[in-house]
Amino acid sequence: MTPGGTKRYRWPLDPRHRGARLKSMTIHMVKLCVGADDVDDLADWQKRLMKKLPNPVHHTRMAPKRAEEMLDGGSIYWVIKRAIRVRQRIIDIRSVPDEDGKTMCELVFDPELVRTYAQPKRPFQGWRYLKPGEAPRDLKSGEAAIDLPPSLDAALKNAGVW
């Protein structure tokens, strides 16, 4: 406390005090790709969709509370056959009416599918947020996907091998 009775804050300042604002951190989304047997199925589905729309989209009932962080460089990581296998950059999140006039959320993606190292993921409903440090790495051009056990993948990452 200062002599005048006000409280001092260390950096970074709490955004609720003195109008300070912390920079938002990028966050990703993880979603099950229901009905797809592999990444090619997802690619085919999105190609058919893009005959009507300029970009692939996905509709959800609920809007993500962390949409601003997802639009700051975030991606959707698709789970196919119990593993994250591919991602797409999220380029827009908007509200649209459904056929009954109710509001739903539309996620708009970059058409490029970026394959990732397979990362096992158990089934879940809805979506989950994914911190950048927990996201699987992208495969390099021409590199084949390898299903490594998560513990081995993490150990190689920590050792700086990957």
Beta strands, then each sheet from edge to edge (+ up, - down):
strand 1: 28-32
strand 2: 57-60
strand 3: 75-80
strand 4: 83-97
strand 5: 103-109
strand 6: 114-120
strand 7: 127-130
sheet 1: 2+ 5- 4+ 3- 1- 7+
sheet 2: 2+ 5- 4+ 6-
end
